[in-house]
């Protein structure tokens, strides 16, 4: 009987140690999972902060590029308006000259002036398109306008 009690006590002690060991293992697993969750949360927060910083930097660069493009377009617009004012003065001078020319020369000059006015209006119409030009299309728009301008200016000089 004693030996049965002793065996039962030993088994009870062994089971108790095993239970404590299993409980300890579960507590260690729970603690490891909590630490992993904490690290995941910190990493997620840091990633979010980096994403926000990168987005803010991209937004800043986009705004700077847009401001630069707007300045380029405004500078071009100012330049063209100045040139148009000068061209209008030259056209007015040609109109005044036409009035003093003999009939044959006046008719030829009037024909040239008519063509010049038509080309000027076409240029101005095309020029208004710079409002809708984007940075992507700007180079092509500017190239077309510059060519139209050169053609118009040459026509006035030859008149």
FIRO-517026 format. One record per residue (C-alpha): residue number from 1; residue in one letter; x, y, z. Coordinates in steps of 0.05 Angstrom, whole numbers, padded with zeros to 5 digits. Layout:
BEGIN
@n=NUM, res=A, u=X, v=Y, w=Z
...
//
This chain:
BEGIN
@n=1, res=X, u=00000, v=00000, w=00000
@n=2, res=X, u=00056, v=00045, w=00017
@n=3, res=X, u=00088, v=00033, w=-00048
@n=4, res=X, u=00023, v=00048, w=-00085
@n=5, res=X, u=00017, v=00113, w=-00047
@n=6, res=X, u=00089, v=00129, w=-00062
@n=7, res=X, u=00080, v=00113, w=-00135
@n=8, res=X, u=00017, v=00155, w=-00138
@n=9, res=X, u=00052, v=00212, w=-00105
@n=10, res=X, u=00111, v=00208, w=-00153
@n=11, res=X, u=00063, v=00207, w=-00212
@n=12, res=X, u=00024, v=00264, w=-00184
@n=13, res=X, u=00089, v=00303, w=-00176
@n=14, res=X, u=00111, v=00285, w=-00246
@n=15, res=X, u=00044, v=00306, w=-00275
@n=16, res=X, u=00046, v=00370, w=-00235
@n=17, res=X, u=00115, v=00385, w=-00263
@n=18, res=X, u=00092, v=00368, w=-00333
@n=19, res=X, u=00032, v=00413, w=-00325
@n=20, res=X, u=00076, v=00469, w=-00300
@n=21, res=X, u=00123, v=00456, w=-00357
@n=22, res=X, u=00066, v=00459, w=-00408
@n=23, res=X, u=00038, v=00521, w=-00375
@n=24, res=X, u=00108, v=00553, w=-00377
@n=25, res=X, u=00114, v=00535, w=-00450
@n=26, res=X, u=00046, v=00566, w=-00465
@n=27, res=X, u=00064, v=00629, w=-00427
@n=28, res=X, u=00130, v=00633, w=-00466
@n=29, res=X, u=00092, v=00624, w=-00532
@n=30, res=X, u=00041, v=00678, w=-00512
@n=31, res=X, u=00097, v=00725, w=-00491
@n=32, res=X, u=00134, v=00712, w=-00557
@n=33, res=X, u=00070, v=00725, w=-00597
@n=34, res=X, u=00057, v=00790, w=-00558
@n=35, res=X, u=00128, v=00813, w=-00573
@n=36, res=X, u=00120, v=00795, w=-00646
@n=37, res=X, u=00054, v=00833, w=-00649
@n=38, res=X, u=00088, v=00893, w=-00617
@n=39, res=X, u=00144, v=00891, w=-00668
@n=40, res=X, u=00095, v=00884, w=-00725
@n=41, res=X, u=00056, v=00944, w=-00700
@n=42, res=X, u=00120, v=00985, w=-00694
@n=43, res=X, u=00143, v=00964, w=-00764
@n=44, res=X, u=00074, v=00981, w=-00793
@n=45, res=X, u=00076, v=01049, w=-00760
@n=46, res=X, u=00146, v=01063, w=-00786
@n=47, res=X, u=00127, v=01040, w=-00856
@n=48, res=X, u=00066, v=01086, w=-00853
@n=49, res=X, u=00109, v=01144, w=-00832
@n=50, res=X, u=00158, v=01130, w=-00889
@n=51, res=X, u=00102, v=01125, w=-00939
@n=52, res=X, u=00073, v=01191, w=-00915
@n=53, res=X, u=00142, v=01224, w=-00919
@n=54, res=X, u=00153, v=01198, w=-00989
@n=55, res=X, u=00084, v=01221, w=-01011
@n=56, res=X, u=00097, v=01290, w=-00981
@n=57, res=X, u=00163, v=01295, w=-01018
@n=58, res=X, u=00131, v=01273, w=-01083
@n=59, res=X, u=00075, v=01324, w=-01074
@n=60, res=X, u=00127, v=01378, w=-01061
@n=61, res=X, u=00167, v=01360, w=-01124
@n=62, res=X, u=00103, v=01358, w=-01165
@n=63, res=X, u=00083, v=01427, w=-01141
@n=64, res=X, u=00152, v=01454, w=-01156
@n=65, res=X, u=00150, v=01424, w=-01227
@n=66, res=X, u=00081, v=01453, w=-01238
@n=67, res=X, u=00104, v=01521, w=-01214
@n=68, res=X, u=00164, v=01518, w=-01260
@n=69, res=X, u=00121, v=01499, w=-01319
@n=70, res=X, u=00072, v=01555, w=-01303
@n=71, res=X, u=00130, v=01605, w=-01302
@n=72, res=X, u=00156, v=01579, w=-01369
@n=73, res=X, u=00087, v=01587, w=-01400
@n=74, res=X, u=00078, v=01657, w=-01370
@n=75, res=X, u=00147, v=01679, w=-01394
@n=76, res=X, u=00130, v=01654, w=-01464
@n=77, res=X, u=00063, v=01688, w=-01462
@n=78, res=X, u=00095, v=01754, w=-01442
@n=79, res=X, u=00147, v=01747, w=-01498
@n=80, res=X, u=00094, v=01732, w=-01551
@n=81, res=X, u=00050, v=01790, w=-01528
@n=82, res=X, u=00109, v=01837, w=-01533
@n=83, res=X, u=00126, v=01811, w=-01602
@n=84, res=X, u=00053, v=01817, w=-01623
@n=85, res=X, u=00051, v=01890, w=-01601
@n=86, res=X, u=00114, v=01903, w=-01642
@n=87, res=X, u=00085, v=01866, w=-01702
@n=88, res=X, u=00020, v=01906, w=-01697
@n=89, res=X, u=00062, v=01970, w=-01700
@n=90, res=X, u=00097, v=01945, w=-01762
@n=91, res=X, u=00030, v=01927, w=-01794
@n=92, res=X, u=00003, v=01996, w=-01778
@n=93, res=X, u=00065, v=02027, w=-01809
@n=94, res=X, u=00054, v=01985, w=-01872
@n=95, res=X, u=-00019, v=02007, w=-01874
@n=96, res=X, u=00003, v=02079, w=-01870
@n=97, res=X, u=00054, v=02068, w=-01924
@n=98, res=X, u=00002, v=02035, w=-01969
@n=99, res=X, u=-00040, v=02098, w=-01967
@n=100, res=X, u=00017, v=02139, w=-01995
@n=101, res=X, u=00037, v=02090, w=-02050
@n=102, res=X, u=00014, v=02095, w=-02123
@n=103, res=X, u=-00046, v=02053, w=-02141
@n=104, res=X, u=-00008, v=01993, w=-02169
@n=105, res=X, u=00039, v=01988, w=-02109
@n=106, res=X, u=-00019, v=02002, w=-02061
@n=107, res=X, u=-00059, v=01944, w=-02089
@n=108, res=X, u=-00001, v=01896, w=-02082
@n=109, res=X, u=00014, v=01920, w=-02011
@n=110, res=X, u=-00060, v=01916, w=-01992
@n=111, res=X, u=-00061, v=01844, w=-02016
@n=112, res=X, u=00000, v=01828, w=-01974
@n=113, res=X, u=-00031, v=01864, w=-01914
@n=114, res=X, u=-00094, v=01823, w=-01921
@n=115, res=X, u=-00054, v=01759, w=-01921
@n=116, res=X, u=-00013, v=01784, w=-01862
@n=117, res=X, u=-00076, v=01799, w=-01821
@n=118, res=X, u=-00104, v=01730, w=-01838
@n=119, res=X, u=-00040, v=01697, w=-01816
@n=120, res=X, u=-00037, v=01740, w=-01753
@n=121, res=X, u=-00107, v=01719, w=-01733
@n=122, res=X, u=-00090, v=01646, w=-01746
@n=123, res=X, u=-00028, v=01653, w=-01703
@n=124, res=X, u=-00067, v=01686, w=-01646
@n=125, res=X, u=-00119, v=01631, w=-01650
@n=126, res=X, u=-00066, v=01578, w=-01645
@n=127, res=X, u=-00030, v=01618, w=-01591
@n=128, res=X, u=-00092, v=01615, w=-01546
@n=129, res=X, u=-00081, v=01540, w=-01544
@n=130, res=X, u=-00023, v=01548, w=-01495
@n=131, res=X, u=-00074, v=01552, w=-01440
@n=132, res=X, u=-00092, v=01479, w=-01450
@n=133, res=X, u=-00021, v=01456, w=-01464
@n=134, res=X, u=00007, v=01410, w=-01411
@n=135, res=X, u=00080, v=01401, w=-01393
@n=136, res=X, u=00079, v=01338, w=-01436
@n=137, res=X, u=00053, v=01373, w=-01498
@n=138, res=X, u=00088, v=01440, w=-01486
@n=139, res=X, u=00149, v=01428, w=-01530
@n=140, res=X, u=00107, v=01410, w=-01591
@n=141, res=X, u=00059, v=01468, w=-01580
@n=142, res=X, u=00117, v=01517, w=-01572
@n=143, res=X, u=00152, v=01490, w=-01633
@n=144, res=X, u=00090, v=01499, w=-01676
@n=145, res=X, u=00078, v=01569, w=-01649
@n=146, res=X, u=00150, v=01590, w=-01660
@n=147, res=X, u=00147, v=01566, w=-01732
@n=148, res=X, u=00081, v=01602, w=-01744
@n=149, res=X, u=00111, v=01665, w=-01713
@n=150, res=X, u=00173, v=01662, w=-01756
@n=151, res=X, u=00131, v=01653, w=-01819
@n=152, res=X, u=00087, v=01712, w=-01799
@n=153, res=X, u=00146, v=01756, w=-01782
@n=154, res=X, u=00182, v=01740, w=-01847
@n=155, res=X, u=00119, v=01757, w=-01885
@n=156, res=X, u=00116, v=01826, w=-01852
@n=157, res=X, u=00189, v=01838, w=-01866
@n=158, res=X, u=00181, v=01821, w=-01940
@n=159, res=X, u=00120, v=01866, w=-01948
//
